[in-house]
Amino acid sequence: MVWKQYRRVDVGDLSIEDLDTEITVEMSKDGELSFDVSVWNLTEDSWSQIQKGDDCRIVLGWKQGPTKSVIQGVVQKRTKEVDGNDVRFRLKGTDETDERTKKRLSKTWRGKSPDRIATHIAGMIGLTTGEVESVGSVIDSNWAVSKDRPVRYWLDQLVEEAQKRSDTAWEWFVEAGKLYFVTKDGRKEQTVELSFDNSLVSIGESDGESNAEGSGLQFEALCEPRLRRGSTVVVNTDAYEGAYALKKYKFVSDTETGDHYVEGRLAPLDVEYTIR
């Protein structure tokens, strides 16, 4: 059976599914998630309905397989240009939840654990929580945030507080309206296996790296929309196997070329991991 590619862009009140499109969704090494969408043969009436600041949701996957939203973004730039005999309509933006962490707040807590404070902050900036792990210890003194710094800064400080109290590496990230505050062994909500028996196309040492097991791997796979920021990926090949953290990735989907893949970089985890 040949699986059929699936791609859809929901922007403003429009749903674009059957037109020629070129889609890139990328997570940079600093954790920011962005999108770049080009659409051809869109009507002028439809184009006029799309405005800067509109929500933009991109769904990728397979008609007979997994299909998921890979970004909930906000349009920050819209352009139109002649492309041969056609007109190219282009939208660029970033994940909406990234924008929320740039807000500035003022509040003081006492006797709360870092994870509880992170949960409170999420609610204050309009986020719900995904996975939030318990640190197991509270901050005895007052702990305050102030408006001279964005929320991102204070979440970084909470990570440091969590690490002091647990002797474990922690991290936070946001995605699709949710805040995650977890230990650095990858997200436990869902684990994706990469092997040549399923979606994997290629895998090897990261560019410029000489020791793959010590420094990481780079891979390309057929579109796997279940990959997310913070994902744990289990690699199962003859050359490499084990649990890895997804450090950066890029989805590419193009009706003209037929490209429909994801590529990224993985960092090894010193943990035992089993597919559930």
N, C-alpha and C positions, 0 to 999 in steps of 0.2 A: 504494500500500500504506500502510495506517495502522499506525504502530508502536505497540505496546502498552507502557505504562509498567511498569517493574519496580522493586520496593522490597522489601527484606528486612532484618529486624533480628534478629541472633543475639546473645542475651544469656544468660549462664550456660549452661545446657544446653538452652535453648529456641531455636527458630527461628520467628519470627513473620513470616508472608508473606501470608496470606489474610484477615487481619482489617483493620478500619478503622484506619488509622494517620495521624498527622500528624507529619512529620519535619522538623527543622531542623538543619543542620550548618553551623556558621559559623566562619570564621577572622577574628579581630579584627585591627585595625590593628597591635597589638603582637605578632601572630603566634600567639596562643593559639587552638587548635582545640577547639571544644566542640560538644555535641549536646543536643538537647531532643526527646524522643520521647513522643507520646501514643498510647495504644492503647485501643480500646473493645471491649467484649464479651469481654475476656480472662477465663478462668475463675479462680476463687479459688485453685484448686490450682496453676495455672500461675503466678499472681502470687506465691504463697508460695515458689516456687522461685527468684525473683529477689531477690538481696540486694545491699546496698551493698558495693561493692568487686568485684562481678562484672565480667568483661570484656563489652564491648558492641561488636559490629561491625555497621556499617550499610553495606548494599550498594544502590546505585542505578544506574539505567540504563534500557535498553530490551530487551525480549525478543528483538527482531530486530537489535539493534545493540550498542554497547559497554555493558558492565556491569562495574562495579568497586566495590571497597570504598572508601568516602569517609572513613571514620574507624575506627580501632581504639581504642576508648575504655574508660573505667572508670566504672561507675555510682557517682555520688557522692551522689545524692539520689533517693528513690523516694516518690511520693505517690499517694493514691487519693482521688477525690472524685466525688460525684454530679453528673452532667451531663444534666439533663432526665430522661428515662426510662432513661438508660444510666449506666454507671460509667466514668469516665476514669482510666486508669492511666498515670502519667507518670514518665519516667526522664530524669534530667539527669546530665551528666558531662563530662569532658574527655579529650583524647587521652592514652592511657597513656604514650606516649613523652615527652610534656611533663612528666609527673610524674617520670620518671627523671632529667631534667636538674636537678631540685631536690635531688638527693642531694649529699652532701658527701664529699670524698675528700682524701687526703694522699699525694703522690708527687712525686718530683723527676726531671727528665730533663736530660741534657746532650748537646749536639751533635745534637739532633733538629730536624727542620723542623716548623713549626706544623701542617702537615697530618698528619705522622706522630704528633705528640702528640695531635691530635684523634682519630685512629684508635684510639690506645691508650685514651684516655678513654672512647670509645664502648664498647669491650670491657669496661672496668671497671664500667660502669653497666648492662650487659646489653643494649646495642644492637649491631646490625651496622652496616655502612656502606653508604650508597647511593653517590652520586657524591662522590668526594674528589679535588679537583684538587691538583696538585703546586705548591707555592710556589716551589720551585727554589733555596731557600737555607735554611741551618740557623740555629738560635739557638746561638751559640758558648758563652755562659755558661749556668750552671744555670738551669732554668726549673721552678718548683715550683707545685703547687696545695696548698692547705691547707683544713682543715675549717671555717674561719671564714667561708667563702663557698660558695654552691652552685655546682654544675658550670656552670650557665648563665653565671655571672660569668666563670669561667675561659675558657669558649669565646669570650666577647666579647673577652677579652684576647688570645686566639690570633688572632682576626680582626685586631686592631690590629697584632700582630706580623707577620702575613701582608702587611698593607697597607704596612708600613714596608719590607718586603723586595722588593716587586713593583711598587710605585707603581700598584696596581690596587685597586679596591674589592672587598672580600670579604664573605661572609656565611655563617652556619651556620643550619641548621634541622633539626628532627627530624620524622619521619613514619613511621607504620606500622612502628615498630621499627628505623628506620634513621636514622643521622646523615649529613647532607649538609654538606660544607665546600667552598664553591665561590666563584668570582668572581661579581660581581653582573651577569652578563649572562644570567641565567636558567638553569634546569636544561637540560642537553643530552640527558637521557634520552628525553624525549618532548616534541614541540611540537604544540600544538593550534591549528588555524586557526579563526578566527571570521569568518564571512561570512554574508550573507543567503542564500547558496546552500546553506548547511547549517543550523546551529542558531541563528544570531543572530536575536534579536527586535528589539532596539534598542541604539543606542550613541550617545554624545554626550559633551559636556564634563562633567567631574565637578562636582557641586553646589558653587556658590560660586566656581568657577574661570572665568576669562575666556579663558584661552589653553590650549586642549585639548592641542595638541602639546607645549607646554612644561610642563604641569602634570598631565596625565592624563585618562583617560576613564572613564566608567562604562558598564556594559553589562548587558543581560539576554539570556539565551539559553535555549533548551530544555535540559533536563538534560544536561550534558556531564561525565560522571564522571571523565574523564581529567584534568580540571583539578586541580592540586595546589599546595601551598605551594611557592614558588620556580619555578613553571612559567613558561616563556616562551610567550607567546601571539602569534601572527601575525594581525594584523587586516588584512582584505582587503575594503574597501568603497570606494565612490566618494569618500566624504568623508574617510576615514582609512585609512591603510595603514602597515604596518611592524611591527617587533618591539616588544613590550611585556612588562613584568614584571607578573605577577599579585600585587597588593599585599594585597588582602583579598577575601573572597568568602563567599557564603551559598547553600547548597542548600536548596530547599524542595520537599517532596513530600507531597501530601495526597490520600488516597483520596476524601474527601468533596467537595472543591472541584475536584479534577482538576489542581491545580497540580503542576507537575513541571519545575522550572526552576532555573537558577543565575544569580545576579547578583553583580557585583563591580566592583572598580576596578583600572585598569591604569596603569602608569607607563611612559613611553617609554624605550627602550633605544637608545643610540648605537652600534648594531651592525647589520651586514648579516645577515639571517637567511633561510634557505631551508628549506622543508618537506622533510623526508627521508622 
